[in-house]
Amino acid sequence: MQFLEFKQNLSQFIIFNLNDIRKIEMRFDLRRLSEWQDKKYIKMIRRGYYIFSDLEIDESTLFLIANKIYSPSYISFEMAFAYYNLIPESVYGITSVTSQKTNGFKTNVGEFIYRHIKPELMFGYNLVKYNNHSYRMAEVEKSILDYFYLNSHLKKHDDFAAMRFKAEEFKMQVDQKKLEKYMQAFNNKSFEKRVKSFLEYINHV
């Protein structure tokens, strides 16, 4: 298969892997992938995952890539805070939740960071549509709970202040009843105590 035909067959993909390639040509010669990387036609994001070199990279494409290269996963933590405009600064690295082991990948389009939670806590995300695709983004309430769950040192007002949340933005966007409902699924009393302390803090800022 020539490259132009290959690209046409995979034109609807933001990122593709070997399984995607095998669906269009079962006997595809994998040596072509190395050849096309050398010619700068494609880029390898992580082993077995590729993008076309002329792909326009923006935040949404990075979210799609993050979901695809380590699955199941969804965007959460600091990146979700930035997405919802809860914090004033931009975030280094695309942060995600996964039921797989904690992992990370430094690539030529960015850094992708994954932190493990139990499979039963893989809920509370939306499918956000983008150019005939969709990526998984934590709901604002779930992103906060994910963050507190995996950062058990956050206990005091000084810890909460250091998070630099925009209090008014938080109050406008966060459904605190939904947050408290989701919190019950974690079944962790010390975690609940820390989150409630944070809510008391943010509601009085």
N, C-alpha and C positions, 0 to 999 in steps of 0.2 A: 504494500500500500504506500502510495506517495503521500507526502506530508499534507498537501492541499486537500486531498480526499479525506485524510485522517482528521484534519481540522474541521472540515465541513461536517463530517459525521458526529463530531463532538462539540459542535458550535454552541449548543444549548447548555453546556457545562461551564460553571465557574471554575470548578476544580474536578479533576477526574482521577480515578485510580485504575489499577490493573483489571479489576472486575468490570469496570465500565468499558475498557478497551476490548476485553474478551467478548463482550456482548456484540460488538460490531465486527470483530474478526477473531475467531477462536484460535487461529494459528498465527496470531500476530508475532512478529520477530522482535523480542524485547531489546535487541541490539539497536534497533532504530531509535529507541528512547534516548540512549546514550549519544547517538549520532546527532539527534535533534537538539539535545542539550548543548553539545559542543558548538552547534551552529546558532545557538541562542534563539531557537524557535520555541522551546518550552523550558520551564524551570521546575526543578524538583523541590517541593515544599518540605516533605519528609519522605522517608523511604516508601515508594509505591504510590505517592500522591503528586500530581503535577498540575501546573497551570500553563496556559499559553503566555508567552513572554509579552505580548501586546495587551494583556488584560489590564484594564484600568482599575487600579487599586484604590478603593475608598473604604470607609468604615464598614459599610454593609457587606462588601465582598470579604473583608477580613472576618466578620462574624460568620459568614457562610463557610469560609475555609476552616475556622475554628471548630464549628459543629461537625464538619466532615472528617477532619484528620484524626479526631479522637472521639469516638462515639460509643455509648450515648453521652451527650454533654449539652449544656446550655450556658449562655453568657450570664455571668453573675458577678458578685463582689464589686470591686472598684470600677470595673468597666461598666457595669450596670449603673452604678452611682453616677458616673459621668454621663451616660446615656440619658438618664432621667434628670440631669442637671442638679443633682443633690450636692455636689461638691464643686468648688471653684476652679480646680486645676484639672488639666488633662492627665491621662493615666498612661503609664508605661506598661505595655504588654496587654494582650487580650486575655482576661481572666474568666475562667469557666469552672462550673461544677461538673463532676463526672462520677458515675458509679464504678468506674475502673480505678486503678491505683493512681495516686498522685503522680503527675508527670509534667514535662515541659519541653517545648521545642523552640530553639532559636533558628529562624529561617531568614531568607533574603527578603521577605516581605514584612517581617515583624516577629515578635516573641509571643508564643501561645503558652499560657500557664493553666494547668488543670489541678483542682484539688478534689480529693475523694470525699463523698458522703455516702451514707448507706442507701441502697437501691430504693428503699421505701420512702426516702426523702427526695426523690427525683420527681418533684411535682412543682406546681406554681410558676409555670413559664408560659409564654405566649408564642405562637408562630407568627412572625412578622414577615409580611410579603415584600419581596424585592425582585423586580425584573423577572417575573415568572418563577421565582424561587421563594423559599422562606427559610428563615433562621429562627432558632429557639433562643428567646430572651427571657430572663427571669422577670416576673412581675416585680414591681418596685418593693412590695412587702416581702416577697420571698428573698430578694437579693439582700435585704437587711438581715433577715433571719439566718441566711446562709453565712453571712459575714460574722455575725456574733457567735454562731455555732462553732466555727472553726478558728475563732480568735478569743479563746477563753480568758485571756488576760484583760479584756475590756470589762471593767467593773465599776470604776469611779468616775466622778464628774470630770476630772482632768483627762481621763482616757477618752471620754465622749467629746470633750472640747477639741482634743487633738484630731478627731475624725473630720473636723471642719465642715460638718453638714450645714447647708443653708436651711435654717430653721423654718422660715416662712414657706420655702419651696416644699420642704418635708410635709408641713401641715396641709398644704394644698393638695399634694399628690397621694399621700399615704392614707389608705383606709385602715385606721387603727383597729377597727373591729375585725377586719379580715386578717390583719397581722396577728392578732391575738388568737384567732381561730386556727390559723396555720401553725402557730407556735405550739399548740397542743399536740400536734403530730410528732413533735420531737421527743415528747415524753421525758423531759429532763428538767428537774426542778431548779437546779442551780442556773441553768441556761435561762429559764423563764424569769428567774429573779434578776439576772443581769439585763435582760431585754426590758423588763418593766422599769428598772432603774433608769435605763436610757430614755424610755418614753417619758418618764417624769422629768428628766433633764430637758429634753427637747421641747416639751410642752410649756416649759417655763423660761425658755431663752428669750 
